[in-house]
Amino acid sequence: MIHDLKTIPEYYEAVRIGKKNFEVRKNDRDYKVGDALSLQEYDPVEKRYTGRSIGFTVIYILDNPEFVKEGYVIMGLGAVTE
């Protein structure tokens, strides 16, 4: 499964340069290990996509309500799949 996800520039850049290797999302898409994430950079000020995107494979999912708000997941990002 491939998930196209809107991502604001601050978080997009942190992922792109390797400072952020996880993604926190509402689990409204039933994310699974092995899914592909395509992060689409979105400028909320201009209200438009910038055209930049980067892809990753989900290698880990944390969904334990003891550590993550119920209904949300933290996904570990694997290798870039650009």
Phi and psi restraints in degrees (range 20) as a CNS / XPLOR table:
assign (resid 1 and name C) (resid 2 and name N)
       (resid 2 and name CA) (resid 2 and name C) 1.0 -110.7 20.0 2
assign (resid 2 and name N) (resid 2 and name CA)
       (resid 2 and name C) (resid 3 and name N) 1.0 129.7 20.0 2
assign (resid 2 and name C) (resid 3 and name N)
       (resid 3 and name CA) (resid 3 and name C) 1.0 -114.3 20.0 2
assign (resid 3 and name N) (resid 3 and name CA)
       (resid 3 and name C) (resid 4 and name N) 1.0 118.9 20.0 2
assign (resid 3 and name C) (resid 4 and name N)
       (resid 4 and name CA) (resid 4 and name C) 1.0 -87.7 20.0 2
assign (resid 4 and name N) (resid 4 and name CA)
       (resid 4 and name C) (resid 5 and name N) 1.0 121.0 20.0 2
assign (resid 4 and name C) (resid 5 and name N)
       (resid 5 and name CA) (resid 5 and name C) 1.0 -123.6 20.0 2
assign (resid 5 and name N) (resid 5 and name CA)
       (resid 5 and name C) (resid 6 and name N) 1.0 129.4 20.0 2
assign (resid 5 and name C) (resid 6 and name N)
       (resid 6 and name CA) (resid 6 and name C) 1.0 -71.0 20.0 2
assign (resid 6 and name N) (resid 6 and name CA)
       (resid 6 and name C) (resid 7 and name N) 1.0 131.5 20.0 2
assign (resid 6 and name C) (resid 7 and name N)
       (resid 7 and name CA) (resid 7 and name C) 1.0 -138.0 20.0 2
assign (resid 7 and name N) (resid 7 and name CA)
       (resid 7 and name C) (resid 8 and name N) 1.0 127.9 20.0 2
assign (resid 7 and name C) (resid 8 and name N)
       (resid 8 and name CA) (resid 8 and name C) 1.0 -72.2 20.0 2
assign (resid 8 and name N) (resid 8 and name CA)
       (resid 8 and name C) (resid 9 and name N) 1.0 154.6 20.0 2
assign (resid 8 and name C) (resid 9 and name N)
       (resid 9 and name CA) (resid 9 and name C) 1.0 -51.8 20.0 2
assign (resid 9 and name N) (resid 9 and name CA)
       (resid 9 and name C) (resid 10 and name N) 1.0 -41.3 20.0 2
assign (resid 9 and name C) (resid 10 and name N)
       (resid 10 and name CA) (resid 10 and name C) 1.0 -56.5 20.0 2
assign (resid 10 and name N) (resid 10 and name CA)
       (resid 10 and name C) (resid 11 and name N) 1.0 -47.3 20.0 2
assign (resid 10 and name C) (resid 11 and name N)
       (resid 11 and name CA) (resid 11 and name C) 1.0 -78.3 20.0 2
assign (resid 11 and name N) (resid 11 and name CA)
       (resid 11 and name C) (resid 12 and name N) 1.0 -35.7 20.0 2
assign (resid 11 and name C) (resid 12 and name N)
       (resid 12 and name CA) (resid 12 and name C) 1.0 -58.2 20.0 2
assign (resid 12 and name N) (resid 12 and name CA)
       (resid 12 and name C) (resid 13 and name N) 1.0 -48.1 20.0 2
assign (resid 12 and name C) (resid 13 and name N)
       (resid 13 and name CA) (resid 13 and name C) 1.0 -65.4 20.0 2
assign (resid 13 and name N) (resid 13 and name CA)
       (resid 13 and name C) (resid 14 and name N) 1.0 -39.9 20.0 2
assign (resid 13 and name C) (resid 14 and name N)
       (resid 14 and name CA) (resid 14 and name C) 1.0 -62.3 20.0 2
assign (resid 14 and name N) (resid 14 and name CA)
       (resid 14 and name C) (resid 15 and name N) 1.0 -38.5 20.0 2
assign (resid 14 and name C) (resid 15 and name N)
       (resid 15 and name CA) (resid 15 and name C) 1.0 -69.6 20.0 2
assign (resid 15 and name N) (resid 15 and name CA)
       (resid 15 and name C) (resid 16 and name N) 1.0 -44.9 20.0 2
assign (resid 15 and name C) (resid 16 and name N)
       (resid 16 and name CA) (resid 16 and name C) 1.0 -58.4 20.0 2
assign (resid 16 and name N) (resid 16 and name CA)
       (resid 16 and name C) (resid 17 and name N) 1.0 -40.9 20.0 2
assign (resid 16 and name C) (resid 17 and name N)
       (resid 17 and name CA) (resid 17 and name C) 1.0 -89.2 20.0 2
assign (resid 17 and name N) (resid 17 and name CA)
       (resid 17 and name C) (resid 18 and name N) 1.0 -0.2 20.0 2
assign (resid 17 and name C) (resid 18 and name N)
       (resid 18 and name CA) (resid 18 and name C) 1.0 90.5 20.0 2
assign (resid 18 and name N) (resid 18 and name CA)
       (resid 18 and name C) (resid 19 and name N) 1.0 7.2 20.0 2
assign (resid 18 and name C) (resid 19 and name N)
       (resid 19 and name CA) (resid 19 and name C) 1.0 -76.1 20.0 2
assign (resid 19 and name N) (resid 19 and name CA)
       (resid 19 and name C) (resid 20 and name N) 1.0 -27.5 20.0 2
assign (resid 19 and name C) (resid 20 and name N)
       (resid 20 and name CA) (resid 20 and name C) 1.0 -122.8 20.0 2
assign (resid 20 and name N) (resid 20 and name CA)
       (resid 20 and name C) (resid 21 and name N) 1.0 115.7 20.0 2
assign (resid 20 and name C) (resid 21 and name N)
       (resid 21 and name CA) (resid 21 and name C) 1.0 -116.2 20.0 2
assign (resid 21 and name N) (resid 21 and name CA)
       (resid 21 and name C) (resid 22 and name N) 1.0 32.0 20.0 2
assign (resid 21 and name C) (resid 22 and name N)
       (resid 22 and name CA) (resid 22 and name C) 1.0 -146.3 20.0 2
assign (resid 22 and name N) (resid 22 and name CA)
       (resid 22 and name C) (resid 23 and name N) 1.0 163.9 20.0 2
assign (resid 22 and name C) (resid 23 and name N)
       (resid 23 and name CA) (resid 23 and name C) 1.0 -138.4 20.0 2
assign (resid 23 and name N) (resid 23 and name CA)
       (resid 23 and name C) (resid 24 and name N) 1.0 130.8 20.0 2
assign (resid 23 and name C) (resid 24 and name N)
       (resid 24 and name CA) (resid 24 and name C) 1.0 -105.2 20.0 2
assign (resid 24 and name N) (resid 24 and name CA)
       (resid 24 and name C) (resid 25 and name N) 1.0 124.8 20.0 2
assign (resid 24 and name C) (resid 25 and name N)
       (resid 25 and name CA) (resid 25 and name C) 1.0 -145.6 20.0 2
assign (resid 25 and name N) (resid 25 and name CA)
       (resid 25 and name C) (resid 26 and name N) 1.0 153.0 20.0 2
assign (resid 25 and name C) (resid 26 and name N)
       (resid 26 and name CA) (resid 26 and name C) 1.0 -65.1 20.0 2
assign (resid 26 and name N) (resid 26 and name CA)
       (resid 26 and name C) (resid 27 and name N) 1.0 135.7 20.0 2
assign (resid 26 and name C) (resid 27 and name N)
       (resid 27 and name CA) (resid 27 and name C) 1.0 -87.4 20.0 2
assign (resid 27 and name N) (resid 27 and name CA)
       (resid 27 and name C) (resid 28 and name N) 1.0 59.2 20.0 2
assign (resid 27 and name C) (resid 28 and name N)
       (resid 28 and name CA) (resid 28 and name C) 1.0 -92.8 20.0 2
assign (resid 28 and name N) (resid 28 and name CA)
       (resid 28 and name C) (resid 29 and name N) 1.0 5.3 20.0 2
assign (resid 28 and name C) (resid 29 and name N)
       (resid 29 and name CA) (resid 29 and name C) 1.0 -122.7 20.0 2
assign (resid 29 and name N) (resid 29 and name CA)
       (resid 29 and name C) (resid 30 and name N) 1.0 6.7 20.0 2
assign (resid 29 and name C) (resid 30 and name N)
       (resid 30 and name CA) (resid 30 and name C) 1.0 54.0 20.0 2
assign (resid 30 and name N) (resid 30 and name CA)
       (resid 30 and name C) (resid 31 and name N) 1.0 55.5 20.0 2
assign (resid 30 and name C) (resid 31 and name N)
       (resid 31 and name CA) (resid 31 and name C) 1.0 -58.3 20.0 2
assign (resid 31 and name N) (resid 31 and name CA)
       (resid 31 and name C) (resid 32 and name N) 1.0 143.9 20.0 2
assign (resid 31 and name C) (resid 32 and name N)
       (resid 32 and name CA) (resid 32 and name C) 1.0 -135.1 20.0 2
assign (resid 32 and name N) (resid 32 and name CA)
       (resid 32 and name C) (resid 33 and name N) 1.0 152.4 20.0 2
assign (resid 32 and name C) (resid 33 and name N)
       (resid 33 and name CA) (resid 33 and name C) 1.0 -59.1 20.0 2
assign (resid 33 and name N) (resid 33 and name CA)
       (resid 33 and name C) (resid 34 and name N) 1.0 135.0 20.0 2
assign (resid 33 and name C) (resid 34 and name N)
       (resid 34 and name CA) (resid 34 and name C) 1.0 99.3 20.0 2
assign (resid 34 and name N) (resid 34 and name CA)
       (resid 34 and name C) (resid 35 and name N) 1.0 -16.5 20.0 2
assign (resid 34 and name C) (resid 35 and name N)
       (resid 35 and name CA) (resid 35 and name C) 1.0 -64.9 20.0 2
assign (resid 35 and name N) (resid 35 and name CA)
       (resid 35 and name C) (resid 36 and name N) 1.0 155.0 20.0 2
assign (resid 35 and name C) (resid 36 and name N)
       (resid 36 and name CA) (resid 36 and name C) 1.0 -102.4 20.0 2
assign (resid 36 and name N) (resid 36 and name CA)
       (resid 36 and name C) (resid 37 and name N) 1.0 137.0 20.0 2
assign (resid 36 and name C) (resid 37 and name N)
       (resid 37 and name CA) (resid 37 and name C) 1.0 -112.3 20.0 2
assign (resid 37 and name N) (resid 37 and name CA)
       (resid 37 and name C) (resid 38 and name N) 1.0 129.4 20.0 2
assign (resid 37 and name C) (resid 38 and name N)
       (resid 38 and name CA) (resid 38 and name C) 1.0 -112.2 20.0 2
assign (resid 38 and name N) (resid 38 and name CA)
       (resid 38 and name C) (resid 39 and name N) 1.0 103.9 20.0 2
assign (resid 38 and name C) (resid 39 and name N)
       (resid 39 and name CA) (resid 39 and name C) 1.0 -82.9 20.0 2
assign (resid 39 and name N) (resid 39 and name CA)
       (resid 39 and name C) (resid 40 and name N) 1.0 119.2 20.0 2
assign (resid 39 and name C) (resid 40 and name N)
       (resid 40 and name CA) (resid 40 and name C) 1.0 -104.6 20.0 2
assign (resid 40 and name N) (resid 40 and name CA)
       (resid 40 and name C) (resid 41 and name N) 1.0 115.6 20.0 2
assign (resid 40 and name C) (resid 41 and name N)
       (resid 41 and name CA) (resid 41 and name C) 1.0 -67.5 20.0 2
assign (resid 41 and name N) (resid 41 and name CA)
       (resid 41 and name C) (resid 42 and name N) 1.0 130.3 20.0 2
assign (resid 41 and name C) (resid 42 and name N)
       (resid 42 and name CA) (resid 42 and name C) 1.0 -129.3 20.0 2
assign (resid 42 and name N) (resid 42 and name CA)
       (resid 42 and name C) (resid 43 and name N) 1.0 126.4 20.0 2
assign (resid 42 and name C) (resid 43 and name N)
       (resid 43 and name CA) (resid 43 and name C) 1.0 -91.1 20.0 2
assign (resid 43 and name N) (resid 43 and name CA)
       (resid 43 and name C) (resid 44 and name N) 1.0 107.9 20.0 2
assign (resid 43 and name C) (resid 44 and name N)
       (resid 44 and name CA) (resid 44 and name C) 1.0 -70.6 20.0 2
assign (resid 44 and name N) (resid 44 and name CA)
       (resid 44 and name C) (resid 45 and name N) 1.0 -22.3 20.0 2
assign (resid 44 and name C) (resid 45 and name N)
       (resid 45 and name CA) (resid 45 and name C) 1.0 -73.1 20.0 2
assign (resid 45 and name N) (resid 45 and name CA)
       (resid 45 and name C) (resid 46 and name N) 1.0 -48.4 20.0 2
assign (resid 45 and name C) (resid 46 and name N)
       (resid 46 and name CA) (resid 46 and name C) 1.0 -81.4 20.0 2
assign (resid 46 and name N) (resid 46 and name CA)
       (resid 46 and name C) (resid 47 and name N) 1.0 -12.6 20.0 2
assign (resid 46 and name C) (resid 47 and name N)
       (resid 47 and name CA) (resid 47 and name C) 1.0 56.1 20.0 2
assign (resid 47 and name N) (resid 47 and name CA)
       (resid 47 and name C) (resid 48 and name N) 1.0 50.8 20.0 2
assign (resid 47 and name C) (resid 48 and name N)
       (resid 48 and name CA) (resid 48 and name C) 1.0 -155.9 20.0 2
assign (resid 48 and name N) (resid 48 and name CA)
       (resid 48 and name C) (resid 49 and name N) 1.0 156.7 20.0 2
assign (resid 48 and name C) (resid 49 and name N)
       (resid 49 and name CA) (resid 49 and name C) 1.0 -76.1 20.0 2
assign (resid 49 and name N) (resid 49 and name CA)
       (resid 49 and name C) (resid 50 and name N) 1.0 145.4 20.0 2
assign (resid 49 and name C) (resid 50 and name N)
       (resid 50 and name CA) (resid 50 and name C) 1.0 -86.5 20.0 2
assign (resid 50 and name N) (resid 50 and name CA)
       (resid 50 and name C) (resid 51 and name N) 1.0 -17.0 20.0 2
assign (resid 50 and name C) (resid 51 and name N)
       (resid 51 and name CA) (resid 51 and name C) 1.0 97.5 20.0 2
assign (resid 51 and name N) (resid 51 and name CA)
       (resid 51 and name C) (resid 52 and name N) 1.0 -8.8 20.0 2
assign (resid 51 and name C) (resid 52 and name N)
       (resid 52 and name CA) (resid 52 and name C) 1.0 -89.7 20.0 2
assign (resid 52 and name N) (resid 52 and name CA)
       (resid 52 and name C) (resid 53 and name N) 1.0 139.2 20.0 2
assign (resid 52 and name C) (resid 53 and name N)
       (resid 53 and name CA) (resid 53 and name C) 1.0 -148.0 20.0 2
assign (resid 53 and name N) (resid 53 and name CA)
       (resid 53 and name C) (resid 54 and name N) 1.0 157.4 20.0 2
assign (resid 53 and name C) (resid 54 and name N)
       (resid 54 and name CA) (resid 54 and name C) 1.0 -147.5 20.0 2
assign (resid 54 and name N) (resid 54 and name CA)
       (resid 54 and name C) (resid 55 and name N) 1.0 142.5 20.0 2
assign (resid 54 and name C) (resid 55 and name N)
       (resid 55 and name CA) (resid 55 and name C) 1.0 -115.1 20.0 2
assign (resid 55 and name N) (resid 55 and name CA)
       (resid 55 and name C) (resid 56 and name N) 1.0 151.4 20.0 2
assign (resid 55 and name C) (resid 56 and name N)
       (resid 56 and name CA) (resid 56 and name C) 1.0 -144.8 20.0 2
assign (resid 56 and name N) (resid 56 and name CA)
       (resid 56 and name C) (resid 57 and name N) 1.0 161.4 20.0 2
assign (resid 56 and name C) (resid 57 and name N)
       (resid 57 and name CA) (resid 57 and name C) 1.0 -104.5 20.0 2
assign (resid 57 and name N) (resid 57 and name CA)
       (resid 57 and name C) (resid 58 and name N) 1.0 138.6 20.0 2
assign (resid 57 and name C) (resid 58 and name N)
       (resid 58 and name CA) (resid 58 and name C) 1.0 -76.5 20.0 2
assign (resid 58 and name N) (resid 58 and name CA)
       (resid 58 and name C) (resid 59 and name N) 1.0 121.0 20.0 2
assign (resid 58 and name C) (resid 59 and name N)
       (resid 59 and name CA) (resid 59 and name C) 1.0 -109.3 20.0 2
assign (resid 59 and name N) (resid 59 and name CA)
       (resid 59 and name C) (resid 60 and name N) 1.0 -11.3 20.0 2
assign (resid 59 and name C) (resid 60 and name N)
       (resid 60 and name CA) (resid 60 and name C) 1.0 -158.1 20.0 2
assign (resid 60 and name N) (resid 60 and name CA)
       (resid 60 and name C) (resid 61 and name N) 1.0 144.7 20.0 2
assign (resid 60 and name C) (resid 61 and name N)
       (resid 61 and name CA) (resid 61 and name C) 1.0 -131.5 20.0 2
assign (resid 61 and name N) (resid 61 and name CA)
       (resid 61 and name C) (resid 62 and name N) 1.0 127.0 20.0 2
assign (resid 61 and name C) (resid 62 and name N)
       (resid 62 and name CA) (resid 62 and name C) 1.0 -108.9 20.0 2
assign (resid 62 and name N) (resid 62 and name CA)
       (resid 62 and name C) (resid 63 and name N) 1.0 117.7 20.0 2
assign (resid 62 and name C) (resid 63 and name N)
       (resid 63 and name CA) (resid 63 and name C) 1.0 -134.1 20.0 2
assign (resid 63 and name N) (resid 63 and name CA)
       (resid 63 and name C) (resid 64 and name N) 1.0 17.3 20.0 2
assign (resid 63 and name C) (resid 64 and name N)
       (resid 64 and name CA) (resid 64 and name C) 1.0 -70.2 20.0 2
assign (resid 64 and name N) (resid 64 and name CA)
       (resid 64 and name C) (resid 65 and name N) 1.0 118.2 20.0 2
assign (resid 64 and name C) (resid 65 and name N)
       (resid 65 and name CA) (resid 65 and name C) 1.0 -62.6 20.0 2
assign (resid 65 and name N) (resid 65 and name CA)
       (resid 65 and name C) (resid 66 and name N) 1.0 -11.9 20.0 2
assign (resid 65 and name C) (resid 66 and name N)
       (resid 66 and name CA) (resid 66 and name C) 1.0 -70.3 20.0 2
assign (resid 66 and name N) (resid 66 and name CA)
       (resid 66 and name C) (resid 67 and name N) 1.0 -25.0 20.0 2
assign (resid 66 and name C) (resid 67 and name N)
       (resid 67 and name CA) (resid 67 and name C) 1.0 -120.3 20.0 2
assign (resid 67 and name N) (resid 67 and name CA)
       (resid 67 and name C) (resid 68 and name N) 1.0 -19.7 20.0 2
assign (resid 67 and name C) (resid 68 and name N)
       (resid 68 and name CA) (resid 68 and name C) 1.0 -129.2 20.0 2
assign (resid 68 and name N) (resid 68 and name CA)
       (resid 68 and name C) (resid 69 and name N) 1.0 137.7 20.0 2
assign (resid 68 and name C) (resid 69 and name N)
       (resid 69 and name CA) (resid 69 and name C) 1.0 -52.0 20.0 2
assign (resid 69 and name N) (resid 69 and name CA)
       (resid 69 and name C) (resid 70 and name N) 1.0 134.1 20.0 2
assign (resid 69 and name C) (resid 70 and name N)
       (resid 70 and name CA) (resid 70 and name C) 1.0 -56.2 20.0 2
assign (resid 70 and name N) (resid 70 and name CA)
       (resid 70 and name C) (resid 71 and name N) 1.0 134.5 20.0 2
assign (resid 70 and name C) (resid 71 and name N)
       (resid 71 and name CA) (resid 71 and name C) 1.0 91.6 20.0 2
assign (resid 71 and name N) (resid 71 and name CA)
       (resid 71 and name C) (resid 72 and name N) 1.0 -1.5 20.0 2
assign (resid 71 and name C) (resid 72 and name N)
       (resid 72 and name CA) (resid 72 and name C) 1.0 -118.4 20.0 2
assign (resid 72 and name N) (resid 72 and name CA)
       (resid 72 and name C) (resid 73 and name N) 1.0 161.8 20.0 2
assign (resid 72 and name C) (resid 73 and name N)
       (resid 73 and name CA) (resid 73 and name C) 1.0 -135.6 20.0 2
assign (resid 73 and name N) (resid 73 and name CA)
       (resid 73 and name C) (resid 74 and name N) 1.0 154.1 20.0 2
assign (resid 73 and name C) (resid 74 and name N)
       (resid 74 and name CA) (resid 74 and name C) 1.0 -113.0 20.0 2
assign (resid 74 and name N) (resid 74 and name CA)
       (resid 74 and name C) (resid 75 and name N) 1.0 122.2 20.0 2
assign (resid 74 and name C) (resid 75 and name N)
       (resid 75 and name CA) (resid 75 and name C) 1.0 -108.9 20.0 2
assign (resid 75 and name N) (resid 75 and name CA)
       (resid 75 and name C) (resid 76 and name N) 1.0 129.3 20.0 2
assign (resid 75 and name C) (resid 76 and name N)
       (resid 76 and name CA) (resid 76 and name C) 1.0 -79.4 20.0 2
assign (resid 76 and name N) (resid 76 and name CA)
       (resid 76 and name C) (resid 77 and name N) 1.0 134.0 20.0 2
assign (resid 76 and name C) (resid 77 and name N)
       (resid 77 and name CA) (resid 77 and name C) 1.0 -98.6 20.0 2
assign (resid 77 and name N) (resid 77 and name CA)
       (resid 77 and name C) (resid 78 and name N) 1.0 129.9 20.0 2
assign (resid 77 and name C) (resid 78 and name N)
       (resid 78 and name CA) (resid 78 and name C) 1.0 -89.9 20.0 2
assign (resid 78 and name N) (resid 78 and name CA)
       (resid 78 and name C) (resid 79 and name N) 1.0 -150.9 20.0 2
assign (resid 78 and name C) (resid 79 and name N)
       (resid 79 and name CA) (resid 79 and name C) 1.0 -62.9 20.0 2
assign (resid 79 and name N) (resid 79 and name CA)
       (resid 79 and name C) (resid 80 and name N) 1.0 148.9 20.0 2
assign (resid 79 and name C) (resid 80 and name N)
       (resid 80 and name CA) (resid 80 and name C) 1.0 -63.7 20.0 2
assign (resid 80 and name N) (resid 80 and name CA)
       (resid 80 and name C) (resid 81 and name N) 1.0 137.4 20.0 2
assign (resid 80 and name C) (resid 81 and name N)
       (resid 81 and name CA) (resid 81 and name C) 1.0 -121.1 20.0 2
assign (resid 81 and name N) (resid 81 and name CA)
       (resid 81 and name C) (resid 82 and name N) 1.0 36.2 20.0 2
